[in-house]
Amino acid sequence: MVKIICVVWLVCLFSLVANGQVKIEKESKVMSSDVPSNAVAWVEEVFDQKKRMNWYFETSGESQSYEAKFYQKRKKYSVEFSKDGTLEDIEVLIHWRRLPIEVKQNISKYFSEHFLKTKIRKIQIQYTGRDENLKNWIVSKKSNEIIVKYEVEFYGKTSSTKKLWEGLFDKEGELLMKREIILEPSNNLFF
Amino acid sequence: MRKLLLILFLLLPIQIMAQGTVRLFGFFPEFQVGFKATEKLKVIGKIESQHGLAEKFEGEDLDVGYFHNLTDFQGFLGTKVNPFIDIAGGYQYRVNSRGDNSHRTIQQISILQLPRNYKIGHRIRFDQTYSPFEKNDYRVRYRVSFEFPIEGKSLDPGEFYLVFSDEILYSYQARVSGLENRAVASLGHLSKGRQKFQAGIDYRTDRFFDPDLRHRTWFKFGWYLNF
């Protein structure tokens, strides 16, 4: 009896494995020597930081990039570069209470109009622009030529759904786009 | 790093046995399949089987030899309360080597926390075991698990991870209470086909209220599929 059940199970397992197709996303830690030298030089020059910096190589579908992550002056930075070392964006982790009032008001308005209940998990300010403009902004905190956006990860409950979302808001706090965050199953922890 | 962990896992039971505290040692494979039957309904199927290799009683020599201890067939239906909380109910049929096969009903709530780059899983489970040979056994269990990626800031396909868990079980059978503890340390790998493989040590202690405290050490390896 046990043998029969085991065989049936194994047949089911192999048939399910054969049908499984997923999009592969991967990020792995790399040494700075594996990163394009112009990217490493840019971060070291602009942020004046060589220690406690972690580099990651990320692939998402066809896209590949390098990302430097580090803390400076109690802020967590992520600086992303394309595969050839061209700067793509800078993200800084920020607390809700430190957002500009107008941004908070607009994001709150969006939440109240679209959800019954929300809870923010993480906010990052996203800075994009030309290398020189971003460099000036980091050094002097003054630049009118960089684009500021807010990436907000939040839990949202509606009358029919309870989901995790990543919303991208513009510098005024108006929603540009949002996408659902799908958590990987954790069945190995629960069953 | 990987070699070091592997050596640690392999040596741990030997070291415990050398101290004379182990009563039972064996291997413990498990297969698990999970898939979404509908938008809200998740189905989990699982087989786990315990196979003894060595047994030692107080004051006696180590008895080395293979024996099948038990095999469990489990099925669960679950749903999400929200992205972090799941509830599930299940049934288990146990094939016991002694012939006293049993039925079990299971109810559980699980909570997922994502503090930084690792996962914390909490599981509160109630189960009721029915056997024609014994009085009904009622248990309350709490398990906390930690899953840490080894190779990056998050666990991605093709990478290794570590899992540590501890579970405390309180049982009540025929007006007698029992306690059991289960500690597990495993090395895992998430494959590109969304499969997880884990291998590690499952160390169980029970009969705390009896004069013969029991220790069981299993070399556990699991194959977990999600669709």
Chai-1 contact restraints between the chains, C-beta under 6 A:
chainA,res_idxA,chainB,res_idxB,connection_type,confidence,min_distance_angstrom,max_distance_angstrom,comment,restraint_id
A,V2,B,T71,contact,1.0,0.0,6.0,A-B,restraint_1
A,V2,B,V95,contact,1.0,0.0,6.0,A-B,restraint_2
A,W9,B,I47,contact,1.0,0.0,6.0,A-B,restraint_3
A,L16,B,F227,contact,1.0,0.0,6.0,A-B,restraint_4
A,G20,B,G193,contact,1.0,0.0,6.0,A-B,restraint_5
A,G20,B,F227,contact,1.0,0.0,6.0,A-B,restraint_6
A,V22,B,R194,contact,1.0,0.0,6.0,A-B,restraint_7
A,I24,B,P157,contact,1.0,0.0,6.0,A-B,restraint_8
A,I24,B,K192,contact,1.0,0.0,6.0,A-B,restraint_9
A,K26,B,D156,contact,1.0,0.0,6.0,A-B,restraint_10
A,K26,B,P157,contact,1.0,0.0,6.0,A-B,restraint_11
A,E27,B,G152,contact,1.0,0.0,6.0,A-B,restraint_12
A,E27,B,D156,contact,1.0,0.0,6.0,A-B,restraint_13
A,S28,B,E151,contact,1.0,0.0,6.0,A-B,restraint_14
A,S28,B,G152,contact,1.0,0.0,6.0,A-B,restraint_15
A,K29,B,G152,contact,1.0,0.0,6.0,A-B,restraint_16
A,K162,B,N82,contact,1.0,0.0,6.0,A-B,restraint_17
A,L164,B,P83,contact,1.0,0.0,6.0,A-B,restraint_18
A,L183,B,P83,contact,1.0,0.0,6.0,A-B,restraint_19
A,P185,B,N226,contact,1.0,0.0,6.0,A-B,restraint_20
A,S186,B,L112,contact,1.0,0.0,6.0,A-B,restraint_21
A,S186,B,G121,contact,1.0,0.0,6.0,A-B,restraint_22
A,N187,B,G34,contact,1.0,0.0,6.0,A-B,restraint_23
A,N187,B,Y224,contact,1.0,0.0,6.0,A-B,restraint_24
A,N188,B,K196,contact,1.0,0.0,6.0,A-B,restraint_25
A,N188,B,Y224,contact,1.0,0.0,6.0,A-B,restraint_26
A,L189,B,G121,contact,1.0,0.0,6.0,A-B,restraint_27
A,L189,B,S145,contact,1.0,0.0,6.0,A-B,restraint_28
A,F190,B,S110,contact,1.0,0.0,6.0,A-B,restraint_29
A,F190,B,G121,contact,1.0,0.0,6.0,A-B,restraint_30
A,F190,B,R123,contact,1.0,0.0,6.0,A-B,restraint_31
A,F191,B,I44,contact,1.0,0.0,6.0,A-B,restraint_32
A,F191,B,K46,contact,1.0,0.0,6.0,A-B,restraint_33
